[in-house]
Structure formats: C-alpha cells, structure tokens
Amino acid sequence: MALTQHRALIVPNSERSRELRMPHARPLHRKFATHAHRTACFVLSDEDRDAVAGGKDSDLAVGRLLINPLDFQCDSYGAVNGNHLKQDEIQRSWFWIPALSTFSFKEELVILPANVSSKCFTWEGWGTSLCWWANFAGGLQSSDRDCILDLLFDLDKGLGMNIARYNIGGGANPELNERLRPFGCMPGFKPGPTVAYDWSADSRQRTILLGARDRGATVFEAFSNSPPHWMTLSGSVTGNTRWGQDNLDPAYDVAFVDYLTEVVKHYQDQWNLHFESIAPFNEPVEGWWNINKEKTTAQEGCNFSISSMRRLIPKLKDALAHKKLQTKISAFDSWSQNTTRILLGMDEDVLAAIDRINVHTYVFHKSLENWAKRRQVREASESVGKKIWMSEYGPLNWHGEDIDVALGLGRHISLDLNELQASAWCYWQALEMPGSFWGLIQTSFTYDVEPKSLIITKQYYVLMQFTKWIRPGCHIFPVENFADSFLASADPAAKQVVLVFINASTTFKHFGFDVSLLAPWFKTDDKLEATLFRTSALENHERLPSLIFTFPSIMILVNSKSITTMVLSKLIS
C-alpha cells in the first residue's frame, strides 16, 4: 500500500537551491500520525525574519537549524531543560518553514471569552458511513483493506473513529437499468416478497464493518436509503418518477420495518454485533430522489412525506419491541434546514418513539455556514428532549485549494459542536475516487491494480486534529463567540483539557483563554504542559515544541491558514 503525502524539504543554504517543496511517499508506520517526518525548525534573528517577510534575499543559514525541535520546552519565565528561549520567543521566532511565499506577519489578538457555557455535554464520538466505499474496499486484498481500516478506525495508526454507520441496502431491481454510481448498488438481503433472506449478501460491507469493530469501533448504527425495489411504487431504489413523490408503497409498511429489524436481529444473533440505533430515512423531504434517466451516477434514495414518517415510526418501534431488540430509533437524517419543520409535524406519540435526532449539515459553500440553521435545530430538539447527532457531511460543491477546503471542514466541525451541539460527528464517504474534494482518503475504485495507491487528503489531517484528542467521554463546552474558530473540551478521566484553534485567515492570531471553568482539577499556579499539533498547507498533524503555562491562563500564536490542537495536562516535574 503506497501512501502519498506532501512534506516540506528545507535545503541547506550551502546547496544554493531555492526549491523548498518536495513530495514525499513512504509506507504506513504504526506511529505515522504523531511521528511523521517533521519539517525542520529555524530560529531566525529579528533582522533576518524582517528580511524574509519583506521578500528580500536572506541568508537562512544565519538561523540555527534544529534537527529535532521536540527536544525543546519553553515557559513564560525562563529556561526549561537548559534551553534559554522564553514562551514569547518560541512563538514569534520558531517557524515551521512551509514556503517563503506564504509567509504573513500580520498579527491579530483574540481574547476568547472566559464564560464558556457551563452546560457542557458528553462527547459520543467520531464516525463515517460505510456505503458506498465499504462495498468496494471490502473486496480488496487483505493488506490494502487492513491499511484503510487502520487509517480510519485505529487510534494509534489513524483517526480512531469509534462509530460506523452500516447501510442496509435495498437491492437494485435486476430488470431495470438503475444507473447507480460505482459500487452504489448496495446488495439487499431479500430479493422478493416470497424469496427467503440471503444472508450471504453484502459480504464486502460486512467485512469492513467487522474490521472496524476489531480496531476499536464500539458504536454502530444501521441506516436505510431505500426500501427493497419490490416494496416501492416505482420498482426502483432510486426514487419515484416525480420529484418529491413518496416511493414506499403503504401496503408494504409492515414488510419494510420487518425487513430492517430482521437485518438488525441477524447481525446481533449471527455476528454478536449490536446496532445501537436504526435510521429508517435518509434525506426524506429534500425532494431529489427520483428516476432520472439522464443521470449516469444515481444512488439509492426514497422520499417520505412528514405524514408518511409519522405513520411509519410507530410501526418500526413495534417491530423492534416484538423482536425484543434494544436498538433505538434515530430520525430524520434530513438537512438541518428542514429538520425543525419535520419536528413540528410530529405528534407526541411519534416523538416518544424517537430516541435521537440525526441531521445532515450540508451547505453549498463554506461561506454559507449560517444557512445550516444550527441554533434553530438545537433549540427545536431541546424542546422535545432529544439529543443530536451530525450523521452526514461532506464538502458539497466546495472549491478552492486543498488547505482552504480542509480548514473549511475544521470550521464546520467547530460550528456543529458549538452551535448545533451534536454529541457525535460522522463523515459521509471516508474513501472516494480522485477528482473531487469528497473523501478523507482517495483511490481508484478498481480491482485491477494491487497494491492500491492511496492519497491521504488534507481533510484527513484536519479531522485528525479533533479525533485523536477529543475522545468519547470528553466534555464539550460550547462557545457562542468564535464558534467557527475555537473548540473547548475537557477529559475528566485523563485530567486533560483539549483546545482546538482554527485560523483560516491570512493573519497570525494570538489566542488567549482562561481554562479554569473547564478543569476544576487544576489548582492556582499549577504548571501546565501544552502538547501541540498543527496542520497547515505543508504540515500534517505535526507535533510542535511543547509550551508551559501557569494555570489558569494560556496564550498561543496560531499561524495563518492552519489548525492547532493544544492538549493541556499538569506538568510532572
């Protein structure tokens, strides 16, 4: 398995080379995420730094090249470990050199509000949906498949996702040309009303599901995009003949909920895998599921009106109870803009049958985040006593440089946790084909070349800034101001505070913050060690030199167009 990433190469001045960029390929390493090849660190004099900033030809060799900057720790008061660089000096004078042309020395001071919400919520985890990529990846040779699973679900080797959303396929109509996208033909388990269940079906997605569990995933949700084709009005799993028209034949309501619950029960009995929740709808009122004969890459989808969902949910609840399944119902997996309207259309009995509200916070461009109506959805869900998951997201129609799209993902996550206050966050297609911004990892969806070559996208590393350090059980403290650029969390079990700073601007920003409300286990004047990780245009979750602060205040300089994660713990002397 070949992994392609981009690194910066600092060429010594004596070599008289101006080339500072070089692609780097290397095999997967168990500790690649925190022990990757690091860009060298220069300590530049003020005069030299001004020369570089001014675009003048500067002799970079006057700076002291630090082969391993992780050997250095700095505090506010003086030397640590024999190194006489103060905290302010390290943040102003040490640069991870990405490319001289990207340097910006404009600075802005941001004092974050100390009054973060005292009403914190408990984090449940990070995840991804498995269709359609798992229908492909499950058929790869074991070494390639294991590498992908490690990158996504193993905490030591990758992101450490703990949630997997399994798609219960409807199964395409063999008599129709459904024109489904590559590997979008998700196998169903029951081909017809009088045909027995085929439990050998969907083996590839199942392989990925069980592989995720083997690597530490603990939370599983089953979801449906469409009923089996023979239960639909059109005979197609891609929708009805008209936009916005329901496609489940009401005569098959009971058969549909029986199908969903039978799959859930089989996985529990046969594979000892418990689905914590089941989501029977996917974008039910958005109106775009229809048989489009001109579309060459269709997908399974089914419209459900509000009245249809109101009719179906109690039947699903009864089927779960009849089969003595502890699986809960999550709904409605609609775009967040439509979720409040759906909730207002549900009566009390239906709402009582629902355990959780799933939302998709897609926006058509990263500049349109307000369109997601996160606060409105949160207030509506709170009013009916339901917690929220952000169950599906991807960079829909986004454009720009890789780093800009990736930082847009970081801002989006921060808004989903601060404003929506979702207790879990799931990406849509973790693996995708090259040619767009979809996918944390990209590769060709073919079996003709093995081993596969993987492209690890910049979004992957931005997501890693969250997933490796904000773990299930952490407390999230929402902020109102700077909701798109700052995330505050605390881990009571590990006695740590995790702060994420997102700076998508071209200006360096000093962030100041008082952590006292987050960490009652720290005492006044405790020395806090800050372990830092950063992703930028040419850094991929790179570890930076540690900083030392005195509780309760911290101050950090965050580079332009970067995301930095700070893990605070008590300094052990």
N, C-alpha and C positions, 0 to 999 in steps of 0.2 A: 504494500500500500504506500503510495507516494503522496506526501503531504506538501503542498505548495503554500509558502508564506512569503512575506516580504520583510526584509530586515534592512537596517542602515549599516553601511560599512564606512568606518572612519579611516581614511587613508592617511598615514603619517605624512607630514609636510615634506619630508625629505624625498618622498617619491614623486613630488611635483605633479600630483594628479588632482584634478578638480572633480572627478567623478565620485559622488557621495552616495549613490544608490546602487544596490545590487540585490537581485532576487536571490533567495536562499531556499534550498529544498533539503529536507532532512527527514529521517524516519521518525515515527512516533516514539516518544520516550515517556516512561511512566510519569515523570515529573515535568513534562514539557510546559505545563501551564505556568508554573512558578519558577522553573529553572531553565527557561529558554535562553538562546543566545541573546545576550544583552548588548545594547548599544553602548559604546564606551562613553565615559562621562568626563567632560573637561571642566576644570576650574579656570575661568578666564579673569584676567585683570579687568578693572573698570575701563581702562583705556582701550584694551583690546575688544571688550564687549561693545563699547560705543562705536568702534571702527567697524565691527561686523554689522551692527544694527544700521549703520549709516551706509552700508553697501561698499565700503572701501576694501581694498585688498589687504587682508590681515594675515599675519603670520600666526596661524593657530598653534604652532609649536610652542609659543610662549606660555600657553596654558599647560597645566600639569595633567597628564593623561592618567586617569585612574583605571587600572585594569579591572578591578572589582569594587565598584562603589558601594556594594553591600557591606563592606568591612567598616563603613563609617556610620556613626550615630552622632547626632548633634542635638544640643538642647539650647534653651534660652539663656543659660547662664555661663556657659563656657565649655571646657573640653570634656569630652566623653571618650573613653578608650584611647586617650593620648592624642586625639586629633583636635586641633585648636580652630575649629570652624563653628561659629555660632549658628543658631537656627536661622536667623535672618540671612546670614551669609550663604548658607547652603541653598536656600530657596531662591536667592537672587543670582547666585554665581555659578551654580552647577547646572549644566544643560545636557539633556539627552539630545544629541545633535541629530535632527531628522533631515533637514535640508536647509541650507542657509537662506534660500529664497523665501522660506516660510516663517522666518523669524519675525516676531512682533514684540515690541517692548512697550506698547501702550498698556497701562495698568488701570484697574478699577477696584475700589474697595467695596466689599459686600459684607455687611454685618447681618448675619442671619438672625431672625427673631428668637429670643430665648424662650418665648412662650409657645413651644410646640404643643400640640394637643396632648393633654394628659389622658385623653381617651384613646389609648393605643389599642391595636388589635393584633391577634396572633397570626403569624405567617404560616400558611399551609404548604407552600412550595412552588416549584417551577416545573413546567412540563411542555409537552408537544403532542399534537395529534399525530396518529400513525398513518392514516391514509393521506396521500396515496403512496408516499415514499416507501413505507414498510412493505407494501405489496411488491415493490421492486427489490429493496435491499435484502429482504428475507431469502431471496433466491441467489444471492452472491455466494462465492466460495467463502468458507468459514473465516479465513484470515481477514478478508475485506469486510465481511459482515461484523466481525468482532471489533474491528477498528472503529467503524461507525458507531456501534453501540457504546464503546468505551468513550468516544469523544462526546457523546450526548449524556450518558447516564452514570458514568463512573466519576466519582468526586475527585479521586486522585489523578485520573488521566484526562478528565474533561470537565464538562459543565456540572455534572452531578444532579441532573434532573431527577426528581422523585415522583413525577406524575406522568402517566401515559394514558392518552385518550384513544381507545380502541374503536374502530369503525365497524359496526355491524352492517355489512354490505347488503344491499337489496338484491343484487344479481341482475345483470342486464338480460333483456329479452333476446334470446338467440335468433328469433325470427325478424328482428329489426336491426338496422344499422344505427346503433346508438351514438356513434362517433365520439366515444369517450376519449379523454386525453390519455397519453401513455401511462399505463398501469392504473388508470382511473376506473377500470372495470373491476370493482370490488366483488369478489365471489360471495354469493348468498348461500345459505345453508339449506333452503327449502325451495327447489325449483318450481314447484307447482302445488296446488291445493290438495291433491291426493297423493303427492310424492313424499316419501319418507325423508327425514333430515339426513343430509350428507355431512357428517362431522369431520370428514377428511378435507373439506373445502377450506379455503383461506389459510393454507399452511404457511405461506410466506409472512403474512402479517402476524400470525400467531408466533412464529419463530422470533420476530422482533419483540413482541410483547413479553414473551417469557425471558428473552435475553435482557430486556430492560429490568425485569424483576431480579434476575441473577446479579445485576450490577447495582442494586440498591433502590430501585423504584419501589415504592410502597403504596402508592395511591393510584387506583385505576378507575377510569370512567368509561362506560360504553356509550356510544352515541350513534344515531341513525341519520343518514342524509336522505334516504328514501325507503319506502316500503318495497318489498319484492314486486317485480313488474306485474305479476298476476293479481296483485291487490289494488293496482292503480286503475284510474278511469281511462287513461290513455294507452296503457300497456307498455309504458316506458318509464324507466327510473330517472329520466332527465327532466320530467315535468309534464304538465298538460299541454294542450295545443294552443292555449291562450295565456298571455302574461297574467300572473296573479291568480290564476284559477286553481282551486284545490285539486289534488290528484289522488288522494286516498279515497277509494270507494267506501262510503259509510257502511256498506254491507260487510266490509272486512275489518271494521274497527276491532272487534274481539280477536280476530285472527292476527292482526298486526301486533297488538300488545302481547298476545300469546307467543308470537314469533320472537319478539325482543326478550321477553322474560325467559323463554326456553333457552336462548343462547346464553344469557347470564347464568342460568342454573347449570347448564352443561359445563361451562368454564369452572364453576365452583366445584362441581362434583368430579369432573374428569381431571382438571389441572390444578385444583386447590387454589384457584385464583378468584378472589372476591372483588367484584366490582362495587366500589363504594357508592357509585351513583350511575344513573342511566339518564341520558338526554334524548328524548324521542323526536325532537325537532332540530332543524338547522336552518337558520335564516328563513323562518316560515312566512313572514309578512312582507319581505322585501320585494317580492313580486317578479323576480327574474328567472324562476325555474320554468322553463317551457321547452317544448320540442322545437329546436331551431335547426332546420335542415341545412342552413348555410354555415353553421358553426362546426368546425372540424375538431375542436378540443372541448367537448361537453363534459359535464360531471353529473354525478347523481345529485338530485335535488327535488324537493317537494314543497309546494306551497300549502300552508294551513292557515285558514282564517282564524280570527280570535274565537269565534263561536265553535269552530272545529276543535281547537285546542281545549277549549272549555269542556267539550263533550268527551275528549279522549283521555285527559289526565286522570279522572276518577277511575276509568276502566283499567288504566295501567297500574294504578295504586291497588286495585282489587286483585289484579293478576299477580302482583308481587306478594301480596298477603296470602293468596291462595297457595302459592308455591313455597311459602314460608321463607322468602328471601328478605334479607335485611337491607338490600340495596335501596337507596333513596332516589327520589326524582329530582332532577335539575331541569330547569327551563329558563329561558326560551331559546337561548342561543341566537338571539336576534341582534342586529346592530344596536348599539347603545342609544342611538337617536330614536329608535322605535320602541324601546323597552318600556318606558313609562306608559305609553299608550296601551301596550298589551296588558300591563299590570292593572290599569284602570278598568279593563274589560273583563277581569276575572272576579268571580264571586268568592265568598268566604270559604266555601267547601273546597273549591279548586285550589285556592291559595294554601289551605291547610294541608293539602296533599303534596305540595311542593316543598322540598327542603332547602333549595338554594336557587338563586338567580344566576344564570350564566349569560354573559354579554360578550359581544364582539366589538372592540373599539376601533374599527377601521375608520380612517379618514383618507380622503383622496389626495392629500398632500400634507407634508409635515408642517406647513404653515397654517393648516386649518384645524388645529387641535381643539379649539373651542367648539367645533362642530359636534364633537363626541358627546356633549351634554353630560359629563361625568357626575357633576354635583346633583343634577336633577335625578339621575338614575339612582344615585346613592340615597338621596332623601326618600324617593319612592320605595326603594327596597327596605329601608329602615322603618318606614311607616307600616309595613306589613310583617316586620320582624324577620327578614331574610338576609342572610349574608350573600356576598357576591364573589363570583369567580370571573376573571377575564379569561375566557376559554378559547379565544381565537384571535390572532392578529398576524399581519404581515404587511410589508411595505407596498401597499396597493397603489400603483401608478406613481410611485415616487421616482424622482430623477435627481441626478447630481453626482458628485464624487463619492467614492465608497465611504470615506470618513464622514461626510455630511449625512448620508443616509444612516450610517451606523449610529452617529450621535443623535439623529432623529429618533432612532429606536430607544436610545437611553432616555431621552426626554419623554418619550411616550410611556415607557415603563414608570418613570417617576410620577407622571400625571395619573396613571392608572392606580398607583398605590396611594398617592397623596389626596387626590380629589375623588376618585371612584371608591377608593379604599377596598379594592379587591384583595381577598385573602389568598389568592393563587393566581399565577400568570402563565399562560400557555401559548407558545408559538404555533403557527399553523404548519407549514411544510419545513421541517428541520433540514431535510435533504431535498435538493431540487436540481434540475438541469441548468447548465450555464446559459447565460443570455439575458438574465434579468437580475433584479435585486432579491428575488424570492430565494429563501433557503439560507440557513446558517452554514451549511456545507453544500458544495455543488460537485456534481459529477455527471457523466453521460449515463442516461438510463438505458444501457445496453449490456448484454452479457458477452459481447464479442471480444473484449479486451480485459484480461486479468493478469496481474493485479490491477485494480482500479486506481486511477489518479484522482485525488480529492483536492478541491480548492477550499481552504478554510477562509471564510469571508470575514470582513471586518466586523460585521454584525455579531458574529460568533464571540469575538473577544469583548465587545461591549457588553453583551449579555453575561459573559463570564465575570465581569466586574460586579455583577449582582449575585449570580447563582452560587459562586464559590464561598461567599462570605455571609450572605443573608440566608440562613438555613431554616428549615421547618422548626417551629417553636420560638423563633425570634419574635420580638415585639416591634411593630411598626408604629412610629409616632408621626402622624400626618402633619404637614405644614401647609398653611394657606398661601403665604408669600413664598416666591421662588419655588413653587410646586413642580416646575418643569426642570429645575436645575439642582435640586438638593433632596436627598432621601436620608432620613434618620431612623436607625434601628438599634435595638439592644438585644443581647443574648444573655438572659439571666443565668442560664446554666453554666455558660463559659465565662461569665463575668466580663463581657466584652461589649463595646459599642462599635457599630459599623456605620460609617457615614459615606455617602456617595455624592461626589461633586461633578456636575456636568457643565462644561463650558463650551458651547457650540459657537461662540463668538470668535472674533479675531483679536480680542483683547485679553491680556493676562488678568486674572481676577484673584484678589485676596479675599478669602472667605474666613470670617470669624464666627465662632459659635461657642455657646455655653452648654456643656453636656450634662449639667447637674441633674436636670429633670429625668434624663434617660438612664442614669446609672447611680442609684442610691447606694450601691455597694462601694463606690469610691468615697474617700474621705478628703476633706480640705487639705490641700498641699501635697496630696499623693502625686508621685511622679508617674506619668502615663507614657507608655511607649506606643508610638503610632507606626504601624507597619503599612506601607503604601504600595499600591499597584496602579499602573496607568496604561491606558490605551489611547493612542493618537494615530496620526497617519502612518507612522513607521514604528510604532510600538504596539505590541500585542500582549496586554496584561503583564507588562514588565514590572518587576519589583524595583522600587526606588530605595534610596537610603532612608533608614528609619529616623524619625524625629522624636524628641522628648518634650512633653508639655507638663505643666503643673496644673492639676485639677483646680477649677472646672473649665478653663478656657483653652480653646485651640485656635490657631491661625494658620492657614495654609495658602500658598500661592499656587493656583491652578492654571496650567498652561492653556493657551488658546487652542481651540478645537481639540479638546481632549476630555477624557473622563477619568477621574481618580477615585479610588476606593481607599478609605482610611480605616484600619482596624485598630481600635484603642484598647489596651489592656494595662493593668498595673505593672509598672516596671519592677522586675525582680532583681534586686541588687546583689 
